[in-house]
Structure formats: C-alpha cells, structure tokens
Amino acid sequence: MKKTICILLILLSSVPGLFAQQSDSWHFAWHGFVNPVFFGDTRQVVSGREGMMLFYPQPVTPDIMGDDANDVPQLNMLSITARLNLTFQGPDVLGAKVKGFIEGDFTGATDATINMLRLRHAYLDMKWQHDELLAGQYWYPMVIEEIMPGTQPLNMGAPFHPYARYNQLRYYHRGLGHNFMKNWELMAVAAFELDNKSQGPEGPSTSYLRHSLIPEMNLQLRYVGEHLFAGAAANYLHIKPIYTLPNDGSEQIGFTYSANHISFSLFAKYRWDNWALKCQTLLNSNLYEGCSLGGYILPDYAPYTDCYPGTNAYTFTTLWADFGKTTGHWRPGIFAGYAKQNDIGKIDIYMSNHPYSTYGRGFDIDYMWRIQPRIEYYAGNGLSFACEVEHTVAQFLKDTGSDEYHIHREADPDNKPANTRVILSAVYAF
C-alpha cells in the first residue's frame, strides 16, 4: 500500500510539467492538509471510522449486575482525514470554461479499509454564462455545500446534517429571468451510490438502487444574493430489494419490494461582516445513505404464499443551525441540531406479531438533540488549532406490544443517554 501511494504521488507530481510543455493555457493547483484529531467520549457511541464519525450515544443496556454496559468512556486519536487534491483547468471547450478536480483522503470506503487512500471527489465541471454541468463524484445533493457547518470533526453535523458523496450528473441554470429573478438558480441532480450504500435484506448494497433503474433524483430552487443564500430541495429515492422469506411451511418465497422515499429540505445562510448564520430543516424519509436518519421496515416472515409483504417508512423532522465567525485569528462558533421521529405511535406492518427487520438509522429513537460550541485559533500560514465540545442526547423508544397489523411504541423514560465528546485538532494546509 505504501509503495502504491508513493508511485501515485510521483506520477501525479509529474502531470503539471507534462501539460505545461504542451500549452501555457493549462493551469494546475495542488492543495491539501494534515489534520491530527484527538477526541474522547463519556460513553459508547453509534459511530463509524474508529469512532470519529459520531452519530449518537448507544442506548442504555443493563448488564447482569444491572449496570449500564455502554456507560464506558473511550479515547482515541486519528489522522485519517489528511487530504490531497488537484484542480486543473485548460482552454475553453464548446464555449464553456472546463475544470477537473480530483481529491483523496485516508478515511477508507468502509471501516475495514480505514487508513487506505480512497477517492473523495473526482469530477468534470463545464461552466457557461448561465448554465453549468458537473459529472463525477461530488457532494450528495441534500448536502448544500454553501451552508455546510463550520464544525471540524468528520461527521460535519451528521446525522442532523446529511454528509456523503455520490457519482452524479448535476445541472445548474442561473439567472432565471431579469430583475427580480436574476439572482435565482435551478439545480437538478441524478445521483448513484457507491461508498454510501442503501440498507436492505441482503445487507448494504448499491444493487437496491441499481435494480430500480432510477437514479436518486434531486431538484432545488436557490436564491443567491450578496448576503443571503436560500433555497428549497426535494429528493426522490426509489429502491428495489430482491429477497426471499420463509412461509408457514419454511419454504423460501421470493419477493421484489419497491420502496419510494421522498425527502424535503429548506436551507439558508446569511452573512454580515465576518459572521455567518446557516440553517437547514429536513423531512427525512430514508436519508440513511446520506449519513442521516430514516429508513423502512420489512417483515422476516411470509404467512401466506400469495401475500405481498407489508412495509412502512419511518421519517424524521430535523433542524440544525450553525453560527460562527469566518475570518480573523479567533473563530468562535456553535452548532445545534434537533431531530424528532414522526412515527413513534403505531408502525403499520403486515403481521407485525412475526419478526421484522428495520433498514436505516434511528428506528429506535424518539428524538435527539446536540449542542456543539467550538473555538478555532488561526495562527497563520495555513496552521490552525481548534477545540470543540459535542454534547448529544438521544431519547430511545420501547415496544409496548403489537397486534396483527401494528407495532406499538412509546418513549422509554429509563433510556435517555447523553454523551459528551471533547475534540482537539490541528490543521496545517497549503
């Protein structure tokens, strides 16, 4: 692996020289940083990437002595977010300014490949006067790049703020009209999964989306002003798991299940002087792939050979805000998020008195919230230091019974854990 990385860096470093000999109109820019991060938690957490990608605290789980088995602190240090990117731009083509961008880091595509070089962004961008076309791997469309939180950790506000990258075709049309509409733009995206896979009966896989023959679709209307950026988004996900279930005679029956999930978002950013206020609200319907909340439920049992398995999506209403200073040596800020499940009373599912499975994130959570103050000191010449305190509380649910068609649940007063994470980090960028 080390040899591969060294060879790759040597080859990439030779590219600007090769193109510079061909034409002076080619421009190349290398950027990157190293980012050691030290963090500690007061209890066990639901997370990824050796705990760096934090979602929420683990539920209260009594052990044989009646103590909470998850009430165990932990400590870690990682440098996997070290990053290197290359931007290159050549002569205009088809009347458009053309740019390419490649970026990698070492967080790995899965926990099993952590510390390995992985592709983060890789796209071609063509920009005309009023139109722009981007093709390649870029931000998940429900991630609004212009309003991303100013937090330092890998989760970037997840699961309140979506966070993922997809292969996609992205089209912008700017200046929808004269006068009042000149600051408006329309954005449309067709996206495909890779690193962030859907959950389903066969485990995490891109096949559920591929079998549907429909990419994940996103449409946004945005206002871009001098101080105000705002907009609305609608997201459509259609997945099609193919799987089998046992019936009364333990015979395996094949099923093809089609699920339609629609999510909505409103977002805004307002800037004045050196300060910025960012916020977003979402109606999450299975935004699991975007490191957020929501999902769906399927039974693990088919009582009749001619029945079609019932299903139910579980959704969340989510709101987050980020307020902070953007320039100067001292850059204070604070992030706050809140999420509430919309389906805690009755979950409709066919024959719920038989086993069922949930696919997604947060099915067992009633609500959760996070407060995360931060302070960053920019020392100059690309070097900065930051300290953050991330306090997350999750109210978990418990099943209170079921009938033939419903699962009944309510908030569990004895299962409301809180985790406090302290984060110290440094960034040295060029």
C-alpha positions as CSV (number, residue, x, y, z in Angstrom):
1,M,0.0,0.0,0.0
2,K,2.9,2.4,0.8
3,K,4.5,1.7,-2.5
4,T,1.3,2.3,-4.3
5,I,0.8,5.7,-2.6
6,C,4.4,6.7,-3.4
7,I,4.1,5.7,-7.0
8,L,0.8,7.6,-7.3
9,L,2.2,10.8,-5.8
10,I,5.2,10.7,-8.1
11,L,3.1,10.2,-11.2
12,L,0.7,13.0,-10.2
13,S,3.5,15.4,-9.4
14,S,4.8,14.9,-13.0
15,V,1.4,15.7,-14.6
16,P,1.7,19.6,-14.4
17,G,5.1,19.5,-16.0
18,L,3.9,17.3,-18.9
19,F,0.9,19.6,-19.7
20,A,2.9,22.8,-19.2
21,Q,5.1,21.7,-22.1
22,Q,2.0,21.3,-24.3
23,S,0.2,24.6,-23.6
24,D,0.6,27.6,-21.4
25,S,-3.2,27.8,-21.1
26,W,-3.3,24.8,-18.8
27,H,-3.3,25.7,-15.0
28,F,-2.8,23.3,-12.1
29,A,-3.2,23.9,-8.4
30,W,-2.3,21.4,-5.6
31,H,-3.9,21.8,-2.2
32,G,-4.2,19.6,0.9
33,F,-3.7,19.4,4.6
34,V,-2.8,17.2,7.5
35,N,-5.3,17.0,10.4
36,P,-4.5,15.2,13.6
37,V,-7.6,14.8,15.8
38,F,-7.7,13.8,19.4
39,F,-11.1,13.0,20.9
40,G,-12.7,11.4,23.9
41,D,-16.3,10.3,24.8
42,T,-18.0,9.9,28.1
43,R,-19.8,6.7,26.9
44,Q,-20.0,4.3,24.0
45,V,-21.5,5.7,20.8
46,V,-23.0,4.7,17.5
47,S,-20.3,5.7,15.1
48,G,-18.0,4.8,12.2
49,R,-14.4,5.1,11.2
50,E,-12.9,4.1,14.6
51,G,-15.4,6.3,16.4
52,M,-14.6,9.5,14.5
53,M,-17.9,9.6,12.6
54,L,-20.2,10.0,15.6
55,F,-24.0,9.8,15.2
56,Y,-25.5,9.4,18.7
57,P,-24.9,7.7,22.1
58,Q,-25.5,4.0,22.5
59,P,-28.7,3.1,24.3
60,V,-28.8,2.2,28.0
61,T,-28.1,-1.6,28.1
62,P,-28.2,-3.2,31.6
63,D,-25.7,-5.9,32.2
64,I,-26.2,-8.9,34.5
65,M,-25.5,-6.7,37.5
66,G,-28.0,-4.0,36.4
67,D,-25.3,-1.5,35.4
68,D,-25.3,0.2,32.0
69,A,-22.9,-1.8,29.8
70,N,-22.5,1.2,27.5
71,D,-21.5,3.6,30.2
72,V,-17.9,3.2,29.4
73,P,-15.7,6.2,28.3
74,Q,-13.3,6.0,25.4
75,L,-10.3,7.9,24.0
76,N,-8.7,7.9,20.5
77,M,-6.5,9.9,18.1
78,L,-6.6,9.7,14.3
79,S,-5.1,11.5,11.3
80,I,-7.1,9.7,8.6
81,T,-8.6,13.0,7.3
82,A,-5.3,14.1,5.8
83,R,-6.2,15.2,2.3
84,L,-4.6,16.0,-1.1
85,N,-6.3,17.4,-4.2
86,L,-5.6,18.7,-7.6
87,T,-7.5,21.3,-9.6
88,F,-6.7,21.6,-13.3
89,Q,-8.2,23.9,-16.0
90,G,-7.5,24.2,-19.7
91,P,-8.7,26.1,-22.7
92,D,-12.4,26.7,-23.2
93,V,-14.3,23.9,-24.9
94,L,-17.8,24.2,-26.6
95,G,-17.9,27.8,-25.2
96,A,-17.5,26.6,-21.6
97,K,-14.8,27.0,-19.0
98,V,-13.7,23.5,-18.2
99,K,-12.3,22.4,-14.8
100,G,-11.3,19.0,-13.4
101,F,-10.9,18.2,-9.8
102,I,-9.5,15.1,-8.0
103,E,-9.3,14.6,-4.2
104,G,-8.4,11.8,-1.9
105,D,-8.1,11.2,1.8
106,F,-7.4,8.2,4.1
107,T,-10.7,7.6,5.8
108,G,-11.3,4.5,3.6
109,A,-14.6,3.5,1.9
110,T,-15.5,1.3,4.9
111,D,-14.2,0.7,8.4
112,A,-12.3,-2.3,7.1
113,T,-10.3,0.0,4.7
114,I,-9.6,2.8,7.1
115,N,-6.1,4.4,6.7
116,M,-6.2,3.5,3.0
117,L,-6.2,6.0,0.2
118,R,-9.8,6.5,-1.1
119,L,-11.4,8.7,-3.8
120,R,-13.2,11.6,-2.2
121,H,-14.1,13.8,-5.2
122,A,-13.5,13.4,-8.9
123,Y,-15.5,15.4,-11.3
124,L,-15.5,17.3,-14.6
125,D,-17.1,20.8,-14.5
126,M,-18.3,22.8,-17.5
127,K,-19.5,26.3,-16.9
128,W,-21.2,28.6,-19.4
129,Q,-22.6,32.1,-18.8
130,H,-25.9,30.9,-17.3
131,D,-25.5,27.1,-17.3
132,E,-23.2,24.6,-15.6
133,L,-22.8,20.8,-15.9
134,L,-20.9,18.7,-13.4
135,A,-20.3,15.0,-13.9
136,G,-18.5,12.7,-11.5
137,Q,-18.2,12.1,-7.8
138,Y,-19.3,15.1,-5.7
139,W,-21.4,16.0,-2.7
140,Y,-24.7,14.1,-2.1
141,P,-27.4,16.5,-3.4
142,M,-29.0,17.0,0.1
143,V,-25.6,18.3,1.3
144,I,-25.8,22.0,0.4
145,E,-22.1,22.9,0.1
146,E,-22.7,26.6,0.5
147,I,-24.2,26.1,4.0
148,M,-22.0,23.3,5.5
149,P,-21.5,23.6,9.2
150,G,-18.2,25.1,10.5
151,T,-17.5,22.1,12.7
152,Q,-14.2,20.3,12.5
153,P,-14.9,16.6,13.1
154,L,-15.5,14.1,10.3
155,N,-19.3,13.9,10.9
156,M,-19.8,17.6,9.9
157,G,-23.1,17.7,12.0
158,A,-24.3,14.3,11.0
159,P,-26.9,12.8,11.4
160,F,-28.7,16.2,11.6
161,H,-26.8,17.5,8.6
162,P,-26.5,15.0,5.7
163,Y,-23.0,14.0,4.7
164,A,-22.0,11.9,1.7
165,R,-20.6,11.9,-1.8
166,Y,-22.3,10.3,-4.9
167,N,-21.5,9.8,-8.5
168,Q,-23.8,12.1,-10.3
169,L,-24.9,14.4,-13.2
170,R,-25.6,17.9,-11.8
171,Y,-27.0,20.7,-13.9
172,Y,-27.4,24.4,-12.9
173,H,-29.3,27.1,-14.7
174,R,-28.5,30.6,-13.3
175,G,-30.4,33.8,-13.8
176,L,-33.9,32.5,-14.4
177,G,-35.1,36.0,-15.6
178,H,-34.4,39.7,-15.4
179,N,-34.7,42.0,-12.4
180,F,-36.3,40.1,-9.6
181,M,-35.4,36.6,-10.9
182,K,-31.8,37.3,-11.9
183,N,-30.5,36.0,-8.6
184,W,-32.4,32.7,-8.7
185,E,-31.0,29.4,-10.0
186,L,-32.3,26.0,-10.6
187,M,-30.3,22.8,-9.9
188,A,-31.2,19.2,-10.9
189,V,-29.2,16.1,-10.0
190,A,-29.3,12.4,-10.9
191,A,-27.1,10.5,-8.4
192,F,-25.8,7.0,-8.0
193,E,-24.5,5.3,-4.8
194,L,-21.0,3.8,-4.2
195,D,-19.4,4.3,-0.8
196,N,-22.7,5.2,0.9
197,K,-24.9,2.2,0.1
198,S,-28.6,1.5,0.9
199,Q,-29.5,-1.0,3.6
200,G,-31.7,-3.9,2.8
201,P,-32.4,-7.7,3.3
202,E,-29.0,-8.6,1.7
203,G,-27.0,-6.1,3.7
204,P,-25.5,-2.8,2.5
205,S,-25.5,-2.8,-1.3
206,T,-25.8,-0.5,-4.3
207,S,-27.9,-3.2,-6.0
208,Y,-31.2,-1.9,-4.5
209,L,-30.8,1.4,-6.3
210,R,-29.4,-0.2,-9.5
211,H,-32.3,-2.7,-9.7
212,S,-34.8,0.2,-9.7
213,L,-33.3,1.6,-12.9
214,I,-33.9,5.1,-11.5
215,P,-31.1,7.2,-10.0
216,E,-31.7,9.2,-6.9
217,M,-33.2,12.4,-8.1
218,N,-32.9,15.9,-6.6
219,L,-34.4,19.2,-7.6
220,Q,-33.5,22.6,-6.0
221,L,-34.6,26.2,-6.4
222,R,-32.0,28.6,-4.9
223,Y,-31.6,32.3,-4.3
224,V,-28.0,33.7,-4.4
225,G,-27.7,37.2,-3.1
226,E,-24.9,39.4,-1.8
227,H,-25.6,38.5,1.8
228,L,-28.4,35.9,1.6
229,F,-28.3,32.4,0.2
230,A,-31.5,30.4,0.5
231,G,-33.5,27.6,-1.2
232,A,-35.7,24.5,-1.2
233,A,-34.9,21.0,-2.2
234,A,-36.9,17.8,-3.0
235,N,-35.3,14.4,-3.1
236,Y,-36.6,11.1,-4.5
237,L,-35.1,7.7,-3.8
238,H,-36.6,4.5,-5.4
239,I,-35.0,1.2,-4.2
240,K,-35.9,-2.3,-5.2
241,P,-34.6,-5.1,-2.9
242,I,-34.9,-8.7,-4.2
243,Y,-35.0,-11.2,-1.4
244,T,-36.7,-14.4,0.0
245,L,-38.8,-15.1,3.1
246,P,-39.9,-18.4,4.7
247,N,-43.7,-19.1,4.8
248,D,-45.6,-21.4,7.2
249,G,-44.0,-24.5,5.8
250,S,-40.5,-23.0,5.9
251,E,-40.5,-22.8,2.1
252,Q,-38.5,-19.8,0.8
253,I,-40.6,-17.4,-1.2
254,G,-39.1,-14.8,-3.5
255,F,-40.2,-11.2,-3.2
256,T,-39.3,-8.0,-5.1
257,Y,-40.1,-5.0,-2.9
258,S,-40.2,-1.4,-4.4
259,A,-39.9,1.5,-2.0
260,N,-40.4,5.2,-2.8
261,H,-38.9,7.7,-0.4
262,I,-39.3,11.4,-0.8
263,S,-37.5,14.0,1.4
264,F,-37.7,17.7,1.5
265,S,-35.4,20.5,2.7
266,L,-35.4,24.2,3.3
267,F,-32.0,25.9,3.8
268,A,-30.5,29.4,4.2
269,K,-27.3,31.3,5.0
270,Y,-27.0,34.9,6.0
271,R,-23.6,36.7,6.1
272,W,-22.7,40.1,7.6
273,D,-19.3,41.5,8.5
274,N,-17.2,38.4,9.4
275,W,-20.2,36.3,10.7
276,A,-22.4,33.8,9.2
277,L,-25.7,32.1,10.2
278,K,-26.5,28.8,8.5
279,C,-29.6,26.6,9.0
280,Q,-31.5,23.7,7.4
281,T,-34.6,21.8,8.1
282,L,-35.4,18.4,6.6
283,L,-38.2,16.0,6.4
284,N,-36.1,12.8,6.3
285,S,-37.6,9.7,4.6
286,N,-34.8,7.2,4.4
287,L,-31.8,9.5,4.2
288,Y,-29.6,6.7,5.7
289,E,-27.4,6.8,2.6
290,G,-26.6,10.4,3.4
291,C,-25.4,9.6,6.9
292,S,-28.7,11.0,8.3
293,L,-31.9,9.4,9.7
294,G,-34.9,7.5,8.5
295,G,-35.5,4.2,6.7
296,Y,-38.0,1.4,6.2
297,I,-39.3,-1.8,7.7
298,L,-39.9,-5.3,6.2
299,P,-41.2,-8.5,7.8
300,D,-39.0,-11.5,8.1
301,Y,-41.9,-13.9,7.6
302,A,-44.5,-14.5,4.9
303,P,-47.6,-16.0,6.4
304,Y,-49.2,-16.9,3.0
305,T,-47.6,-17.8,-0.3
306,D,-49.8,-15.2,-2.1
307,C,-49.2,-12.3,0.2
308,Y,-47.1,-9.3,-0.6
309,P,-45.0,-8.2,2.4
310,G,-46.2,-5.0,4.1
311,T,-43.9,-2.1,4.8
312,N,-43.7,1.2,6.5
313,A,-41.2,4.0,6.1
314,Y,-40.1,5.8,9.3
315,T,-39.4,9.5,8.9
316,F,-37.8,12.3,10.9
317,T,-38.2,16.1,11.1
318,T,-34.7,17.6,11.5
319,L,-33.5,21.1,12.1
320,W,-30.0,22.3,12.6
321,A,-28.3,25.7,12.8
322,D,-24.6,26.9,12.8
323,F,-23.4,30.4,13.8
324,G,-19.8,31.4,13.6
325,K,-17.1,33.8,12.7
326,T,-15.4,33.2,9.4
327,T,-12.2,35.3,9.4
328,G,-9.5,36.5,11.9
329,H,-7.2,34.7,14.3
330,W,-10.0,33.7,16.6
331,R,-13.0,32.0,15.0
332,P,-15.7,31.0,17.6
333,G,-18.9,29.2,16.6
334,I,-21.7,26.9,17.7
335,F,-23.7,24.1,16.1
336,A,-27.1,22.9,17.3
337,G,-29.3,20.2,16.0
338,Y,-32.7,18.6,16.8
339,A,-34.4,15.5,15.2
340,K,-37.8,14.1,16.0
341,Q,-39.3,10.8,14.7
342,N,-42.7,11.2,13.2
343,D,-43.8,7.6,13.6
344,I,-43.5,6.7,17.3
345,G,-47.1,5.8,18.0
346,K,-48.1,3.0,15.6
347,I,-45.9,1.4,12.9
348,D,-48.2,-0.2,10.3
349,I,-46.7,-3.5,9.1
350,Y,-48.5,-6.7,7.9
351,M,-48.5,-9.4,10.5
352,S,-46.3,-7.5,12.9
353,N,-46.6,-10.2,15.6
354,H,-44.0,-12.0,13.5
355,P,-40.3,-11.0,13.3
356,Y,-39.5,-7.9,11.3
357,S,-36.3,-6.0,10.3
358,T,-35.5,-2.3,10.1
359,Y,-33.3,-0.9,7.4
360,G,-31.9,2.6,8.0
361,R,-30.8,4.6,11.0
362,G,-32.7,5.8,14.1
363,F,-35.7,3.4,14.2
364,D,-35.5,3.1,18.0
365,I,-35.1,6.8,18.6
366,D,-38.0,9.2,19.6
367,Y,-35.9,12.4,19.4
368,M,-32.4,13.6,19.8
369,W,-30.5,16.8,20.1
370,R,-27.0,18.2,20.0
371,I,-25.2,21.3,21.1
372,Q,-21.6,21.8,19.9
373,P,-19.6,25.0,20.7
374,R,-16.2,25.5,19.2
375,I,-13.3,27.8,19.2
376,E,-10.6,27.9,16.5
377,Y,-7.3,29.8,16.5
378,Y,-5.8,30.6,13.1
379,A,-2.1,31.0,13.7
380,G,-1.3,31.9,10.1
381,N,0.4,30.4,7.0
382,G,-2.1,27.5,6.9
383,L,-1.8,26.4,10.6
384,S,-4.8,26.4,12.9
385,F,-5.9,24.8,16.2
386,A,-9.4,24.0,17.3
387,C,-11.3,22.8,20.4
388,E,-14.9,21.6,20.3
389,V,-17.3,20.1,22.9
390,E,-20.1,18.0,21.4
391,H,-23.0,17.1,23.7
392,T,-25.6,14.7,22.2
393,V,-28.7,13.3,23.9
394,A,-31.0,10.6,22.5
395,Q,-34.4,9.5,23.8
396,F,-34.9,5.9,22.9
397,L,-38.2,4.0,22.3
398,K,-39.5,0.7,23.6
399,D,-42.1,-1.6,22.2
400,T,-45.3,-1.8,24.3
401,G,-47.0,-4.6,22.3
402,S,-48.4,-5.3,18.9
403,D,-51.5,-6.6,17.2
404,E,-52.0,-8.2,13.8
405,Y,-51.2,-5.0,11.9
406,H,-49.4,-2.6,14.2
407,I,-46.3,-2.2,16.4
408,H,-47.0,0.0,19.4
409,R,-44.1,2.0,20.8
410,E,-43.5,4.8,23.3
411,A,-40.6,6.8,24.8
412,D,-38.6,4.8,27.4
413,P,-38.0,7.1,30.4
414,D,-35.1,4.9,31.6
415,N,-33.3,5.0,28.2
416,K,-32.2,8.6,27.6
417,P,-28.4,8.5,27.4
418,A,-26.1,11.5,26.8
419,N,-22.6,11.6,25.5
420,T,-20.1,14.4,25.7
421,R,-17.2,14.4,23.3
422,V,-14.2,16.7,23.6
423,I,-12.3,17.3,20.4
424,L,-8.8,18.8,20.0
425,S,-7.5,19.1,16.5
426,A,-4.9,20.9,14.3
427,V,-4.9,21.7,10.6
428,Y,-1.8,22.5,8.5
429,A,-3.0,23.3,5.0
430,F,-1.4,24.5,1.8
